[in-house]
Amino acid sequence: MKIGISKVAYADIDDLMYQKLVAWAKRRHPKKNGGWIAKKYWQSIGGSNWEFATKQVGNKPLRLLNHVETPIVRHVKVKGEASPYDENLVYWSTRRGNSPEMPSRISKLLKKQKGKCAHCGLYFREDDVIEVDHRIPKSQGGKDSYENWQLLHRHCHDTKTALDGSFGNKSGCNRAEPKPTKRLEKVEDKWVMRYA
């Protein structure tokens, strides 16, 4: 499917939906004219004059959403020969926002930051030590929440902590390491689970 086709398809579906709603309204009120039907079922809301909506409930009417309002999400191709089985947790957490072997907080922050360190702007690599930092240190009134968390390289975290005058590990910042990976190995004709 070509880029931009979705909006055209959604607009076509909205036109079809409008025709079906008009047919339904005329069938429901066979003795009423088009002006009466339009006044009963369609309203002006915002900049649009033809919104299929109920009369005002509370302080705003309930309306039928248009398909064109559906946000279009562009999907990014998987890079090169990457595979979920290649143990590149940083890449897959950045891409998907979750990974069974990475803590969910770290995965969500990696996706939010698009795989980059918030301090230096460089991409995290598989072997980097990633640490969770508070944008506004807890010692200075920062909250312990996703809005205040960010991921940094360990050396970037040290630099930021020195510059902002926070207490470092005393403020609750800690290292983010993936869970150890499990691997089956054959030892003397038996399969044994080992942690890497």
Number of C-alpha atoms within 10 A of each C-alpha: 5 5 8 9 9 16 16 11 13 16 15 14 15 16 14 11 14 16 12 12 14 17 11 11 17 16 11 11 12 10 8 12 10 14 8 10 16 16 11 14 17 17 18 12 14 7 7 8 10 14 20 21 17 15 13 10 8 7 6 10 14 14 16 10 12 16 17 16 10 11 9 11 6 7 6 7 7 11 8 6 6 12 12 11 8 9 13 14 21 25 25 23 25 22 20 12 20 21 20 11 16 21 15 14 14 25 26 20 22 27 19 16 16 17 22 20 21 18 15 12 11 12 17 20 15 12 9 13 15 25 21 20 27 25 18 16 22 19 15 12 8 15 15 17 9 12 12 14 20 21 26 27 24 19 14 17 24 13 12 17 18 12 9 13 11 17 15 20 11 10 16 14 18 14 15 17 14 17 12 11 11 12 11 11 12 9 9 7 7 9 11 13 12 11 10 8
